[in-house]
Amino acid sequence: MGSSLLKFYPSVLQTIRYLDQHLSTLSVPPSWTIEEVLVDSEQAFLVNDSEYSQPLCTAVQIALVDLMARWGVKAAATIGHSSGKASKSS
């Protein structure tokens, strides 16, 4: 879904690139970009790892909210959920 959005909606690509730019300013930035993981089919397996899936999912959700706002659909509220695994402590 993310790669299709990037392909058909330039504003989604703009949002993703903005988010990538922001991530690059972290004290320990990721060694990958949201755009490259969404576009490169050989990296598709990375979405199974929470290190990638959480920022990717959040980025796509932000891009969708931005896209809908451009269409005049203003969200009154947005919600999300954790996509991480619960760890068991002994």
LINUR-V144979 format. One record per residue. PHI is phi as a letter, one per 20 degrees, with the letter a starting at -180 (NA if undefined). PSI is psi in radians with two decimals (* if undefined). D_CENTER is the distance of its C-alpha to the mean C-alpha in Angstrom with 2 decimals. Layout:
PHI,PSI,D_CENTER
PHI,PSI,D_CENTER
This chain:
NA,-0.80,10.98
g,-0.77,7.96
f,-0.62,10.66
f,-0.73,13.12
f,-0.74,11.36
f,-0.66,11.13
f,-0.71,14.74
e,-0.30,16.24
c,1.76,14.79
g,-0.54,15.17
f,-0.53,13.82
f,-0.76,10.32
g,-0.72,10.78
f,-0.79,12.23
f,-0.79,9.47
f,-0.74,6.99
f,-0.63,10.20
f,-0.78,10.98
f,-0.70,8.06
f,-0.73,9.07
f,-0.73,12.54
f,-0.76,12.20
f,-0.57,11.03
f,-0.23,14.00
e,-0.07,16.32
f,2.69,16.03
f,-0.56,19.34
c,1.49,17.91
f,2.71,14.96
f,2.68,13.06
e,0.08,15.05
c,2.90,12.19
d,2.68,9.62
g,-0.80,6.12
g,-0.83,8.40
f,-0.63,11.06
f,-0.67,9.57
f,-0.57,8.36
e,-0.63,11.78
e,1.87,14.09
f,-0.43,15.50
f,-0.28,17.32
d,0.11,14.27
g,-0.55,13.17
f,-0.36,15.01
f,-0.41,12.65
f,-0.20,10.46
e,-0.14,13.70
d,2.23,13.51
f,-0.44,12.07
g,-0.57,11.64
e,-0.78,8.79
f,-0.66,7.93
f,-0.91,7.56
f,-0.61,5.09
f,-0.81,2.99
f,-0.80,4.48
f,-0.76,4.56
f,-0.77,2.35
f,-0.68,3.99
f,-0.76,6.62
f,-0.76,7.25
f,-0.66,7.60
f,-0.73,9.81
f,-0.75,11.76
f,-0.77,12.38
f,-0.81,13.51
f,-0.64,15.72
f,-0.67,17.14
f,-0.49,18.18
e,-0.02,19.95
n,0.10,21.70
e,1.89,20.06
d,2.12,19.71
f,2.32,18.26
f,-0.51,20.87
a,2.73,18.53
c,2.64,15.18
c,2.85,14.78
b,-3.06,12.60
b,2.83,13.79
f,2.40,13.67
d,0.20,12.48
e,2.93,14.63
e,2.53,18.13
e,2.32,21.18
d,2.53,23.45
e,2.23,27.16
d,2.56,29.45
e,*,33.03
